Amino acid sequence: MITTVAMITIRAGHQEKVSNILKAHVSRERKLKGCLQAYYKRAMNNDDTFLVFAEYDSLESFQAAEKMDEQKDGGKVESILRPHILKAFHGSFE
């Protein structure tokens, strides 16, 4: 199982835009084969901080999702999320 977790802090005043981007991101992830769950949550004590979580059934599913984003989004703003999530943390818990 592969899990990605990221805590993203944004500039004040951009919460709605980032929330929309994150909503689209996790909605797209959930539809991918091998994605067990994906969600984002706003911090309880800070409106400028979000947690983004995704869980995949295998390394192959995770890599396929990563590759699909690279090919499909072609550098759109939404695709910027994945590299940040990967740099924040990724690991295998088997």
C-alpha positions in Angstrom: 0.0 0.0 0.0 1.3 3.5 -0.9 0.2 6.5 1.1 0.8 10.2 0.2 0.2 12.9 2.8 0.8 16.6 2.5 0.2 19.6 4.6 -0.2 22.7 2.5 -0.2 26.2 3.9 -1.4 28.9 1.5 -1.4 32.7 1.4 -4.3 34.3 3.2 -7.2 35.2 0.8 -6.7 32.2 -1.5 -8.6 29.6 0.5 -11.5 29.3 -2.0 -9.3 29.0 -5.0 -7.1 26.4 -3.4 -10.1 24.5 -2.0 -11.5 24.2 -5.5 -8.2 23.0 -6.9 -7.9 20.4 -4.1 -11.5 19.3 -4.5 -10.8 18.7 -8.2 -7.5 16.9 -7.4 -9.0 14.4 -5.0 -12.1 13.8 -7.1 -9.8 12.9 -10.0 -7.6 10.7 -7.8 -10.6 8.8 -6.4 -11.6 7.7 -10.0 -8.2 6.2 -10.7 -7.8 2.5 -10.7 -6.0 1.4 -7.5 -6.8 4.5 -5.5 -8.4 3.3 -2.3 -9.2 6.7 -0.9 -8.3 10.4 -1.4 -9.4 13.5 0.5 -8.4 16.9 1.8 -9.3 18.7 5.0 -8.9 22.2 6.3 -7.1 22.6 9.6 -9.3 23.3 12.5 -7.1 26.0 13.9 -5.9 27.7 10.7 -8.0 28.5 7.5 -4.8 28.7 5.5 -3.6 25.1 6.1 -4.9 22.0 4.3 -4.1 18.2 4.7 -4.2 16.2 1.5 -4.2 12.4 1.7 -4.3 9.6 -0.9 -3.9 5.9 -0.5 -3.2 3.4 -3.4 -3.3 -0.4 -3.4 0.1 -0.8 -4.9 3.3 1.0 -6.1 2.1 0.3 -9.7 -1.2 2.1 -9.1 0.6 5.1 -7.6 3.1 5.3 -10.4 0.3 5.0 -13.0 -1.6 7.9 -11.3 1.6 10.0 -11.3 2.3 9.3 -15.0 -1.3 9.9 -16.0 -1.2 13.4 -14.3 2.0 14.3 -16.1 0.5 13.3 -19.5 -3.1 14.6 -19.0 -2.6 17.9 -17.3 0.3 19.2 -19.3 1.4 21.7 -16.7 -2.0 23.1 -15.6 -2.2 24.6 -12.2 -3.9 21.5 -10.8 -1.0 19.2 -11.8 1.3 21.3 -9.6 -0.2 19.6 -6.5 1.2 16.2 -7.2 4.9 17.1 -7.1 4.3 19.0 -3.9 2.5 16.1 -2.3 5.3 13.7 -3.4 8.0 16.0 -2.1 6.1 16.3 1.2 6.0 12.6 1.8 5.4 9.2 0.2 6.1 5.8 1.5 5.2 2.2 1.5 3.5 0.6 4.5 3.1 -3.1 4.0 
